[in-house]
């Protein structure tokens, strides 16, 4: 699998919560050669199955992205917008965007009142969504011919290759982790493994972990592993809230099964996969929270990929970490298969 190429192509596709068909079809196509079966369910979850017997292990990362939706059209043709998912207003000024209109995409920029025209009091205030608008450079009449209230707006940001194995761009949260699913599937496709790996590229995580809940209920896995981004160290962040960019995290807490987490750490240690421990004192802000309580309950694990500048158009990751996450997931499922049946290692 060509890791960087997949991420670049997947990140460029629009995939707002509930509008994920295009990216789902792309991801399903990438899984196709590696697995026994791949399907897309009614919520656009991509489910790729590898193996026919043994414990059922669901591994998930989400494919949807934060974005905007058109609220109204001003007299000059400017579009008023609000966010879908936790897209903060403060990262938006001067951004380039795509308005997904019925007649085809329109390119625009996010504008706000210039600082020269702000009052002294206004300059002290953080920018809010109501202060922003999207300008597509057309008259109000032409805008109204093309754009409707409810049209989706996504950020435009090409993937930027930085030094070494580091990339920055939009939707690294969480399509980079979908790439880790593919790496794990590729590894397992070459192994004789007495386990059923159920890889789920989940929909609608950003508005509330919905797709993964539906998938877990339908698949009824014995064990689940969620993979999502977590906060990487930056100069302005507290050290106990962030983690080194160059190694994955393994989460601990009430949302995660203690016996399986211990086994995951043992597998990592035995195979020299470096990791940080990420304490989570409450249900995590990931698909793990909904998978754990799906159906009759699912013993769940969470692996984190440290990422800088989360929920922006310059989310920054290290490809080495994705490769290690894919390797760790494959090794863990191989270990589960050797157990012959689900053992929670209590």
Secondary structure as UniProt FT lines:
FT   HELIX           3..12
FT   TURN            17..18
FT   HELIX           21..32
FT   TURN            33..34
FT   STRAND          37..40
FT   TURN            42..43
FT   STRAND          46..50
FT   STRAND          55..62
FT   STRAND          67..73
FT   TURN            75..76
FT   STRAND          79..84
FT   HELIX           89..91
FT   TURN            92..94
FT   STRAND          96..101
FT   TURN            102..103
FT   STRAND          104..112
FT   HELIX           115..117
FT   HELIX           120..123
FT   HELIX           129..131
FT   STRAND          132..135
FT   HELIX           140..146
FT   TURN            149..150
FT   STRAND          152..155
FT   STRAND          160..161
FT   TURN            164..165
FT   STRAND          166..169
FT   TURN            170..171
FT   HELIX           172..189
FT   STRAND          195..202
FT   TURN            206..208
FT   HELIX           210..219
FT   STRAND          223..232
FT   TURN            235..236
FT   HELIX           239..241
FT   TURN            245..246
FT   STRAND          248..253
FT   TURN            254..255
FT   HELIX           258..270
FT   TURN            271..272
FT   STRAND          275..280
FT   HELIX           288..292
FT   TURN            295..296
FT   STRAND          299..308
FT   TURN            313..314
FT   STRAND          315..318
FT   HELIX           319..339
//
